[in-house]
């Protein structure tokens, strides 16, 4: 029974992410290969990476410091592209050209003590003036993108890279979907 629930949740997550052409996530590296952010003293760098298989001209999102990362202080955003806004409240970014694959959008810089709690979930959120995370395709069409969740000081019990839930739910509600 546990195996079928886990398999069902995995397939549900894969199909949910597959319904979006683009994803925007937080990573430990600027290529978007590792979503487990390791807190380091005195500075911790968090890389925002936009993956677009069909090509994109820009994106809109926010990535405010999660409440569970209590000993970190946001210092600044180091930008790959000059655009107004901040990662903490909302960022609208135009790339200037159509970019396919992984695009390093910006780097968020935190002052951190290196003593944070494990498994702090750090999701990409919509811009404070929007309801969803957006991408702009190469024909200048606005589309919904999947915001992904990273972990700060993660371990094997707290996976990262999954999409941010669209609505609040409970574990009981999720399990009820798979009970026969």
PyMOL commands that set and color helices and strands:
alter all, ss='L'
color gray80, all
select helices_A, chain A and resi 2-18+171-176
alter helices_A, ss='H'
color red, helices_A
select strands_A, chain A and resi 22-27+36-37+43-61+73-79+85-86+90-111+120-123+134-137+142-144+146-147+149-152
alter strands_A, ss='S'
color yellow, strands_A
deselect
rebuild
show_as cartoon
